[in-house]
Amino acid sequence: MRLLLISIVQSILLCGGQVLLKFALQRMGAFSWTWDFFGRNLTNWWFLACGICYACATALWLYIIKNFPFSMAYPMVSLSYVFGMIAAIIFFHEQVPMVRWVGVLLIMAGCVLIAK
């Protein structure tokens, strides 16, 4: 059960990184090979927040794979799909069809079975 709880936090951080990355890319503007373009995007706080989420998720992942069997730990990454679907609805106002919700329920059930 400890693996499941830590994996949930790690998956939320991964999903948060993806959401922040999408926000950063939406504000990026048209790509150009100019100092202004790169300077503007290197100071984009959305990118910074994204990097922080990824760094924390990576640190947790290192802890997970050091302390738990890999065959149990790796499937837990799929929890990020669940949080990604929820984030798509909350932050991007996407419509999610029923068949995807069935898939999410199957992923969640699989993670619970693997963690036992």
N, C-alpha and C positions, 0 to 999 in steps of 0.2 A: 504494500500500500504506500510505503514511503517513496518508492520509485514513481508511482503514479502521481503523487502530489508534486514532487520535484519536476517531473516531466510536464505537468500542467503549467507550472511557472515558466519553464523553459520554452514551451510552445507559445505561451502568451507573449513572451519577449520576442520570439521569432516573428510572430504575427504582427506585433507592434512595429517591429523593424520594417516589415513589408508595407504596412499602412503608411508609416512615416516616409518611406521611400517613394511611394506613389504620390503623396502630397508634395514631396520635394520635386519630383519629376513634373508634376502639373504646374509648378511655379517656375520651372527651369527656363522656359522660353525656347526659341529656336536655337539649335546648336550652331556654334561657329568656333573657329580656331583662333580666338582672340583672347588677350589677357583679361579683358573686361568680362567675357563670358565665364572663364574659369574662376576669376576672382569673385564674381558675384555668386557663383555656385559653391565655392569653398567656404563662403561666409553664410550660406543658407542654413539656418538653424534646424530645418527639417532634416537635412543630411546629417548634421551633428547628432540629433536625437536618434536618428536611424542607426548610426554607428554605435552609439551607447547601448541601444537595445541589443544589437548584434554582439557586441563585446560581452555583455552580461549573459546572453544566451549561450555564447561559446564557453564562457567560464563554467556555467552550469553543466553544459554538455560534457566538458572535460571531467567534472566531478562524477557525472552519471556513468560515463563509460569506464572510469577507473574503479567505481565501487559496485557496479551491477553487471550481471552477465550481458554481453553484447546482444545475444539473441532476445533478451527481454527489453533492453534499452532502445535499440534501434527502431523497432516498430512504434515506440512511443512518440517518435517524431511526427507520426501521422496525426497526432492530436492538433498540430498546427493547422491542418485542413479544416478541422471543426471550428477553430477560432477564426480562421480566414473567412469562412462562410458567414459567421456572425458579424465580423467586421465589415464585410461587403454590404450587408444590410444596414448596419448602423451608420457607417461613415460614407458609403458611396451610394446608398439608397437603391441597391440592386434588388431585383425580384429573383427569388430562388425557388425553382420548381420543386414539387413534392419528391420527385425521384432523387434529387440531390439530398434532401433531408433523410430519405431512407438510407442513402450512402453514408451520411454523417452518423446516423444511429448505428450502422454496422461497424464503422470505424471505432466509435466509442465502445461498443460491446467487445470488439476485438482487443482493444487496449486493456479493458478490465480483465478479460480472460488471460491475457499475456502477463499482467502484473500479479496474478494470483499464483 
